[in-house]
Amino acid sequence: MDAAKADAGLIQSRYRLTRQRAAVLRVLQADGGHLDAEEIHERAKEELSSLGLATIYRTLDLLRELGLVQMVQYPNAAARYEARLDKHHHLLCTRCHELSDVEAPHLDELVGQIAAGVGFEPRDFKLQVSGLCRRCRNDRG
C-alpha cells in the first residue's frame, strides 16, 4: 500500500497521517512486513528519534483498526505486522521464526468445498502453517 492510499484511508476515517503513523507505514512498506513492534520501533527511531514504543503499539492498533496493516499471530511468538493486505498465507519456522508469505489461490476452492460439505459459508480464512524452513531443516544434521 502506498503512502497516498494510507493517507486517504486515514483522512477518510478522520485521522491525520502524523509523522509517527507515516514512519510506521514506511518501515512496514520498506521491509515487506513481518516485523514485530520492537523491530518497527528500532527502524522508525532512525527517522524519529523521540518515538516511543507505546506510540508504536497505539499506532499499530489504529492502523489495524483502519485496515491499513495486518497482524500475524502465532502461539509462543511475538505478533508481527505487515502492510500487505492482499489474500495470502504464511509459513512460520518454529526454530528461527522466519515468516514467509505464500500465495495459494487454489485453497479458496478447497475451503469452499470443505465448508459446503458441512453447510458452512466461509467469509474469509488465512492458512498459517508452522514447521521448519529449508535452512533449519538442513542444519538439523
WOGI-V828851 format. One line per field, one symbol per residue. phi: phi as a letter, one per 40 degrees, with the letter a starting at -180 (. if undefined). burial: b if it has 24 or more other ideal C-beta (glycine too) atoms within 12 Angstrom, else e. Layout:
phi = ???
burial = ???
This chain:
phi = .ccccccccccdcgbccccccccccccccccgggbcdcccdccccccbccccccccccccccccdcgcabbbbbdgaccbbaccbccabbbbccccgcbbcbbacccdcccdcccccbgbbcbaabcbbbibcdccccccd
burial = beeeebeebbeeeeeebeebbbbbbbbbbeeebbbbbebbbebbeeebeebeeebbbebbebbbebebbbbbebeeeebbbbbbbeebbbbbbeeebebbbeeeeeeeeebeeeeeeeeeeeeeebebebeeeeeeeeeee
